Amino acid sequence: MPMPPRRPAAPKAPTLPYRKLAEGRDYWLLEGALPNALEVSARLYARPEEAWTWGLPRRAEMWPGMRSPNALTPEELAPLEAWVQKMTGAKRLWQPPSPDPSNADLSHNNAQLVGAADSGPRPHTDSRRLAQFAGVLYLTPRPLPRSGTSFYRLRMPGGGLSGNSCPANCYNLTEALGQSKMPLEAWQPDVVIANAFNRLIVYRADLVHSATGYFGKAHEEKRLTGLFFWRAD
Ligand SMILES: [Fe+2]
């Protein structure tokens, strides 16, 4: 008797590795990060328009709002980097010399200013080529608390939850999942860190993360952060 034709196997839903996040191992928080945070915040909000580069939605970029380089002076940045080294055990923190053409510019030590209308959460991992650790310094004096940083797990089609990090053999989620943009509904917030003025969060850049949200309409009301990216060895 002839065998019935084999049905092609259903495509397997993509999965990601999961590790339960722990403060002190996967992410670190420093309160009161800068001794002169109000001064730094005022200085960055006061930068003229020509000091900023526009991202989404004005320009087709990977990132929202606008960015301005050299947010902190070397003197302001050095103690923060010393703390990152102490927390992560990194002997050396550095940035790769050239931008990764497959990803956004590295934007280490950039100020980023994003309003409520500019974007919402966009879960992603940072390219492994560019960073092992990323940092966000919240610099809006009176922020909306639910606008810090969230970490996410991938939702499975059946309702279960998959992982929260980029597989070690992939550079980014696009490579791991085979598609460049997953809808926000594909992600379940797992750990949500509140926005608090002068709090620095540093995290493993291969964890799925995003700004929890943005706020503000006028320039001086928008969500201001300092962004940092470190390779480490
Ligand atoms: Fe990121």
Boltz pocket constraint, residues with backbone or C-beta under 6 A from the ligand:
constraints:
  - pocket:
      binder: B
      contacts: [[A, 124], [A, 125], [A, 126], [A, 134], [A, 209]]
      max_distance: 6.0
